[in-house]
Amino acid sequence: MVSLYDLFKVGIGPSSSHTVGPMRAAASFAEGLVTCPDVARVTITLYGSLAWTGKGHGTAEAILLGLSGERPESVEPDAVGGIVAAIRDTRSLTLKHDRRIGFDEERDLLFDFISEAPAHPNTLKFTAHDANDAPLFEERWCSIGGGFVVPEAEVGSPVEAQATVPFSFTSGRILLDIGRRTGLSIAEIVRANEHAMRDPAEVSAHLTRIIDVMMACIDRGLCAEGELPGGLSVRRRARALKGKLEADHLRNARHPHEIMDWVSLYAIAVNEENAAGGRVVTAPTNGAAGVVPATLRYFRDHCHGASRAGMETFLLTATAIGGLFKQNASISGAEVGCQGEVGVACSMAAAGLAAALGATNEQVENAAEIGMEHHLGMTCDPIAGLVQVPCIERNAFGAVAAVQAASLAMRGDGQHIVSLDKVIVTMRETGRDMATKYKETSQGGLAVNHPEC
């Protein structure tokens, strides 16, 4: 099963597949260098989507951090610039146990735009060399979305079970059958599985941390100002939008659609933080990191009867839905386009909100299906390879759609024509058929048409 710990991971922006994943892979490679005293140089080669959009996604910086032993869940965002600058200024890397080796980024970190990535479009190769520049050993890793990384040889291999869980499910149909047989909600099913793998107190602590980091990210985004890095001259706007909404309230000039503006605001705040390299939660990816927190904030601040327990129900339910997409399709924009990121996030958020509001399991499944059905075919074509345009606004629309999907589902009885399982299969097939230029390479769509506007 895909765990709560897998789908909701604390990291830094701007990308889970292009920043968090490569940092994890680099840190794992660096661990192996500890037992190899002959290493005098390391080289890294990026392939596929990592090569095409790595510069805009901060992939190089992430790799430097990982080789230095930093991890996305623990590195301080404010310290990143200094660590990277020191490596570039001294042209050297400090490995574990204070081992220093030379590192010329222009020579040692290569963007390969030509070679094929046979197993996954987000592939990177690490090579350790001795003092005579002879290769000692090599590792090839794939960043498969949501911060997950696996050795290239393991891409597509069945995931080994971490523990025996009481309720194993690989489809929405099986999940609903378990609920009918046991009388448990989807959140209760997921919680029971998590408790089988970890101490219940640890699971509760993780839920608390995820909620706190999500809400803190929104709060930071609502206060920050200035221009986002990357060269597109995109200015943060969450703080100004918040000011306008508050001013309307004071003037008693509120609009019927105001709630949609608040939901959009929360998502924009998160994704501006992500674009700036701030602390976020992959949900299920960084590019889609604003949808779930924005919908969760909507529940907390705008829904009658909201509670901390309801927020946990939200996340546990979202875990079940995200896990089904991860198992049966993909959450990688480089594999299936943005339908696998914002689309999946919308599906997760819609299900989570419905559950938190008291929906039946069947209504929850319907909400998840609606959330994805209307994101099918969404491309991933970030301008300049940056997770800014159209990504920030796209999260706002995904969050609003999640609220709408939950509402529509709860107005019904859970019976509907297209099942969640069929939508997942359709998303996978649509992603397979989608042209590569629309899958996080910045070679098509808005990414190439923007300069002509």
C-alpha positions in Angstrom: 0.0 0.0 0.0 1.0 3.6 -0.4 1.3 5.2 3.0 0.4 8.5 4.5 4.1 8.9 4.9 4.7 8.4 1.2 2.1 10.9 -0.1 2.5 13.6 2.4 6.2 14.4 2.8 7.8 17.6 4.2 10.2 19.2 1.8 11.2 22.4 0.0 10.2 23.9 -3.3 9.9 24.2 -6.2 9.4 20.6 -7.4 9.0 17.2 -5.8 10.2 15.3 -8.9 12.9 17.8 -9.9 14.1 19.1 -6.5 13.1 16.8 -3.7 13.7 13.6 -5.6 17.1 14.5 -7.0 18.2 15.8 -3.5 17.2 12.4 -2.0 19.0 10.5 -4.8 22.1 12.6 -4.3 22.1 12.1 -0.6 21.8 8.4 -1.0 24.7 8.3 -3.5 26.8 10.4 -1.1 26.1 7.9 1.7 27.9 5.3 -0.5 30.9 7.5 -0.8 31.6 7.2 2.9 33.1 3.7 2.4 35.0 4.6 -0.7 38.1 6.6 0.3 39.5 6.7 -3.3 36.8 9.1 -4.6 38.3 12.3 -5.8 35.5 13.6 -8.1 31.9 13.0 -8.8 30.0 13.7 -12.0 26.2 13.9 -12.5 24.2 13.6 -15.7 20.6 14.6 -16.0 18.4 13.0 -18.7 14.9 13.6 -20.1 12.6 16.0 -18.3 15.3 16.6 -15.6 17.6 17.9 -18.4 14.9 20.0 -20.2 13.5 21.8 -17.1 16.0 21.1 -14.4 17.4 24.6 -14.4 14.0 26.2 -13.8 13.2 23.6 -11.1 16.4 24.1 -9.1 17.6 20.5 -9.8 21.3 21.5 -9.8 21.0 23.2 -6.5 19.1 20.2 -5.1 21.8 17.8 -6.1 24.5 20.0 -4.6 22.6 20.0 -1.3 22.1 16.2 -1.4 25.7 15.5 -2.1 26.5 17.7 0.9 24.3 15.4 3.1 21.2 17.6 3.2 17.7 16.1 3.2 14.6 17.9 1.9 12.7 17.3 5.1 15.4 18.8 7.4 17.3 21.4 5.4 16.4 25.0 6.3 15.1 26.9 3.3 16.8 30.1 4.4 20.2 28.2 4.5 20.0 26.8 1.0 21.4 29.8 -0.8 24.5 30.0 1.5 25.2 26.2 1.1 25.0 26.3 -2.6 27.0 29.6 -2.9 29.8 28.1 -0.8 30.1 25.1 -3.1 30.1 27.2 -6.2 32.5 29.8 -4.8 35.1 27.2 -3.6 34.5 24.8 -6.4 34.5 22.0 -3.9 32.1 19.7 -2.1 32.3 18.6 1.6 31.2 15.1 2.0 30.5 13.2 5.2 33.3 13.1 7.8 34.5 16.5 6.4 36.0 15.0 3.2 36.4 17.7 0.6 36.6 17.0 -3.1 36.9 19.3 -6.0 33.7 20.1 -7.9 33.5 22.2 -11.1 29.7 22.5 -11.7 30.1 23.4 -15.4 32.2 20.3 -16.0 30.8 17.9 -13.5 27.0 18.4 -13.7 25.8 17.7 -17.2 22.4 18.3 -18.9 22.0 15.6 -21.5 19.2 16.7 -24.0 20.0 13.9 -26.5 20.3 10.5 -24.8 17.1 8.5 -24.1 16.0 7.8 -20.6 15.0 4.2 -21.0 13.1 3.6 -17.7 11.7 7.0 -16.7 11.8 10.5 -18.1 13.3 11.8 -14.8 16.6 10.0 -14.8 19.9 11.0 -13.3 23.3 9.3 -13.2 26.0 9.6 -10.6 29.6 8.5 -11.2 32.4 8.4 -8.7 36.0 8.9 -10.1 39.4 8.4 -8.6 42.3 10.8 -8.6 43.2 9.7 -12.2 39.6 10.3 -13.3 39.0 6.6 -13.7 35.4 5.7 -12.9 35.0 3.7 -9.6 31.3 3.1 -9.6 28.1 4.4 -11.0 24.5 4.7 -9.9 21.4 5.6 -12.0 18.3 6.8 -10.2 14.8 7.8 -11.3 12.6 10.5 -9.7 9.2 9.0 -10.2 7.0 11.8 -8.9 6.0 13.1 -5.5 9.6 13.0 -4.2 9.8 9.2 -4.7 13.2 8.0 -6.0 14.2 4.4 -7.0 17.2 2.9 -8.6 16.7 2.8 -12.4 16.6 -1.1 -12.3 13.7 -1.0 -9.9 11.4 1.2 -12.0 8.1 -0.6 -12.5 9.0 -3.4 -10.0 6.4 -4.4 -7.4 6.8 -2.5 -4.2 7.7 -4.8 -1.3 5.2 -4.8 1.5 6.5 -3.0 4.6 4.1 -4.9 6.9 1.0 -7.0 6.8 -2.0 -4.6 6.9 -5.5 -5.6 7.8 -7.1 -4.0 4.8 -5.2 -4.4 1.6 -6.8 -2.7 -1.4 -5.6 -2.0 -5.0 -8.8 -0.4 -6.4 -11.7 1.8 -5.5 -14.0 -1.1 -5.8 -12.1 -3.2 -3.3 -11.9 -0.2 -1.0 -15.7 0.3 -1.1 -16.2 -3.5 -0.6 -14.1 -3.4 2.6 -16.1 -0.5 3.9 -19.4 -2.3 3.3 -18.1 -5.5 4.9 -16.7 -3.9 8.0 -18.8 -0.7 8.4 -15.6 1.3 8.5 -15.1 4.7 6.8 -12.3 5.1 4.3 -10.3 7.1 6.9 -10.7 4.4 9.5 -9.5 1.8 7.0 -6.4 3.8 6.2 -5.7 4.5 9.9 -5.9 0.8 10.7 -3.4 0.1 8.0 -1.1 2.8 9.2 -1.3 1.5 12.8 -0.3 -1.9 11.5 3.0 -0.4 10.3 3.7 2.2 12.9 2.9 3.1 16.5 -0.4 4.9 16.7 1.3 7.8 18.5 3.8 8.2 15.7 1.0 8.2 13.1 -0.8 10.9 15.1 2.4 12.9 15.4 2.9 12.7 11.6 -0.6 13.9 10.9 -0.1 16.8 13.3 3.1 17.8 11.6 1.6 17.6 8.1 -1.3 19.8 9.1 0.9 22.3 10.9 3.4 22.6 8.1 0.5 23.0 5.6 -1.2 25.8 7.6 2.1 27.5 8.3 3.0 27.5 4.6 -0.3 29.3 3.9 0.3 31.8 6.6 3.8 32.5 5.3 2.5 32.9 1.8 -0.1 35.4 2.9 2.5 37.6 4.4 5.3 37.5 1.9 5.8 40.1 -0.9 8.3 40.6 -3.7 9.2 38.9 -7.0 9.6 35.1 -7.4 13.1 33.9 -8.5 13.7 32.6 -12.0 13.5 35.5 -14.4 9.8 35.6 -15.3 9.3 38.7 -13.1 6.3 37.0 -11.5 5.3 39.0 -8.4 3.7 37.4 -5.4 0.1 38.5 -5.1 -1.3 36.5 -2.2 -0.8 39.3 0.4 -2.4 41.9 -1.9 -5.4 39.6 -2.6 -5.9 39.0 1.1 -5.9 42.7 1.7 -8.6 43.2 -0.9 -10.8 40.5 0.5 -10.5 41.9 4.0 -11.2 45.4 2.7 -14.4 44.2 1.0 -15.5 42.7 4.3 -14.9 45.9 6.2 -16.8 47.9 3.6 -19.6 45.3 3.7 -19.0 44.9 0.0 -18.7 41.1 0.0 -19.6 39.2 -3.2 -21.5 35.9 -3.4 -18.4 34.3 -5.0 -16.1 35.5 -2.2 -15.6 32.0 -0.8 -14.0 30.9 -4.1 -11.6 33.8 -3.8 -10.5 32.7 -0.3 -9.9 29.1 -1.5 -7.9 30.4 -4.5 -6.0 32.7 -2.2 -4.9 29.8 0.1 -3.7 27.8 -2.9 -1.8 30.7 -4.4 -0.1 31.4 -1.1 1.2 27.9 -0.9 2.4 27.7 -4.5 4.2 31.1 -4.3 6.0 29.7 -1.3 6.9 26.6 -3.3 8.1 28.6 -6.2 10.3 30.6 -3.9 11.9 27.4 -2.5 10.0 27.5 0.8 8.9 24.7 3.1 5.9 22.8 1.7 4.3 19.4 1.9 4.2 17.3 -1.2 0.5 16.6 -1.7 1.0 14.5 -3.7 3.7 16.7 -5.5 5.2 20.1 -5.0 3.8 21.4 -8.3 0.3 20.6 -6.9 1.2 21.4 -3.3 -1.5 24.1 -2.9 -4.7 22.1 -3.7 -4.9 19.9 -0.6 -3.8 22.6 1.9 -6.2 25.2 0.4 -9.1 22.8 0.6 -8.2 21.7 4.1 -7.9 25.4 5.2 -11.4 26.0 3.6 -12.7 23.2 5.8 -11.0 24.5 8.9 -11.9 28.2 8.6 -15.2 28.2 6.6 -17.1 25.0 7.4 -19.4 24.7 10.4 -18.3 22.0 12.9 -14.7 21.7 11.6 -12.3 20.1 14.0 -8.8 18.7 14.2 -10.3 15.2 14.0 -12.0 16.2 10.8 -8.7 17.4 9.4 -7.2 14.1 10.2 -10.1 12.3 8.5 -9.5 14.6 5.5 -5.9 13.6 5.1 -6.4 9.9 5.8 -9.1 9.7 3.1 -7.0 11.7 0.7 -4.2 9.1 1.3 -6.4 6.3 0.1 -7.3 8.1 -3.1 -3.7 9.3 -3.8 -2.5 5.8 -3.2 -4.8 4.4 -5.9 -3.5 6.8 -8.4 0.1 6.1 -7.4 -0.4 2.4 -7.7 -2.5 2.2 -10.8 -1.3 5.2 -12.9 1.2 8.0 -12.0 1.6 11.2 -10.0 4.5 12.4 -12.2 4.0 15.3 -14.6 6.8 13.9 -16.7 4.9 10.7 -17.2 1.3 11.7 -17.6 1.2 15.5 -17.6 -0.4 17.8 -15.0 -3.5 15.6 -14.8 -1.2 13.4 -12.6 -0.3 16.3 -10.3 -3.1 18.9 -10.0 -5.7 16.4 -11.2 -4.7 13.9 -8.6 -4.4 16.6 -5.9 -8.0 17.7 -6.8 -9.3 14.2 -6.5 -7.6 13.7 -3.2 -8.8 17.0 -1.8 -12.4 16.4 -3.0 -12.5 13.0 -1.3 -10.9 14.4 1.8 -13.3 17.3 2.1 -16.4 15.1 1.5 -15.2 12.7 4.2 -14.5 15.5 6.7 -18.0 16.8 6.0 -19.6 13.4 6.8 -20.1 11.8 3.4 -20.6 8.1 2.9 -17.8 6.1 1.4 -19.7 5.9 -1.9 -20.0 9.7 -1.9 -16.3 10.1 -1.2 -15.5 7.8 -4.1 -17.8 9.9 -6.3 -16.1 13.1 -5.2 -12.7 11.7 -6.1 -14.0 10.6 -9.5 -15.5 14.0 -10.2 -12.2 15.7 -9.2 -10.2 13.8 -11.7 -12.7 13.4 -14.5 -12.6 17.1 -15.3 -8.8 17.3 -15.3 -8.2 14.5 -17.8 -5.8 15.5 -20.5 -4.3 18.4 -18.6 -0.8 19.1 -19.9 2.3 20.0 -18.0 4.0 22.9 -19.9 5.6 25.2 -17.4 6.9 28.4 -18.9 10.8 28.6 -18.7 10.7 25.3 -16.7 9.5 27.2 -13.6 6.7 26.1 -11.4 5.0 29.4 -11.7 3.0 30.0 -14.9 0.5 28.4 -15.2 1.2 26.2 -12.1 0.3 28.7 -9.4 -3.1 29.6 -10.7 -3.7 26.0 -11.8 -3.6 25.0 -8.1 -6.2 27.7 -7.3 -8.5 26.3 -9.9 -7.8 22.7 -8.6 -8.8 23.7 -5.1 -12.0 25.4 -6.1 -12.9 22.4 -8.3 -12.2 20.1 -5.3 -14.8 22.0 -3.2 -17.3 21.8 -6.0 -16.7 18.1 -6.6 -17.2 17.4 -2.9 -20.4 19.4 -2.9 -21.8 17.8 -6.0 -21.1 14.3 -4.7 -22.7 15.0 -1.3 -25.9 16.2 -3.1 -26.2 12.7 -4.6 -26.4 9.2 -3.1 -23.0 8.0 -4.3 -24.4 6.3 -7.5 -22.8 7.5 -10.7 -21.9 6.3 -14.2 -18.1 6.4 -14.3 -16.3 4.8 -11.4 -13.0 6.1 -9.9 -11.2 3.0 -11.1 -12.3 3.7 -14.7 -11.1 7.3 -14.4 -7.7 6.2 -13.1 -7.3 3.8 -16.0 -8.4 6.6 -18.4 -5.9 9.0 -16.9 -3.1 6.5 -17.3 -3.9 5.8 -20.9 -4.3 9.5 -21.7 -0.9 10.2 -20.2 0.6 7.4 -22.2 -0.9 8.9 -25.4 0.1 12.5 -24.6 3.0 13.9 -26.6 6.2 14.2 -24.7 6.5 17.9 -25.4 3.4 18.4 -23.1 4.9 16.4 -20.2 7.2 18.7 -18.2 9.8 19.3 -20.9 8.8 23.0 -21.7 8.9 22.0 -25.4 5.2 22.6 -26.2 2.1 24.5 -25.2 2.3 27.7 -23.1 6.0 27.2 -22.6 6.8 27.8 -26.3 3.9 30.1 -27.2 4.4 32.6 -24.4 7.3 34.5 -26.1 5.0 35.2 -29.1 2.3 36.8 -26.9 
